[in-house]
Amino acid sequence: MPQDLPPSGGYEPVQYKRNLPARGFRPGVMLFAMAGVMTFGFWKVGKGIREQNELAREKMWSRIHLIPMLTAEEDRDLVRRHYADQAREKELLGSQTSPYNSDRFVRPTFAVTPSQKSQ
């Protein structure tokens, strides 16, 4: 029986590779896209930090500008309490006496608290 021999010129080359198209973008394109996204993110974070600093500065200056009004309000309250104390003292003692050596107003260094605890 005759033996099978290869055809003259040899066999066709065996295709063992798959010729599939590459999926997705090349790594260089992905790297540049990621760098662009990160740059945009850092830019937005920087804008946000600047905005927060501006809001904090505005809040601080608004409080600074409110201090004179709050001080005047506190002074009016102290004067009202002072005159009420003088009237109460005159009503109780019949005359106006002062425990101090001068008539100069001295800011109270203690706070009057209610005698009964509110429920």
Secondary structure, 3 states (H helix, E strand, C coil): CCCCCCCCCCCCCCCCCCCCCCCCCCHHHHHHHHHHHHHHHHHHHHHHHHHHHHHHHHHHHHHHHHHHHHHHHHHHHHHHHHHHHHHHHHHHHCCCCCCCCCCCCCCCCCCCCCCCCCC
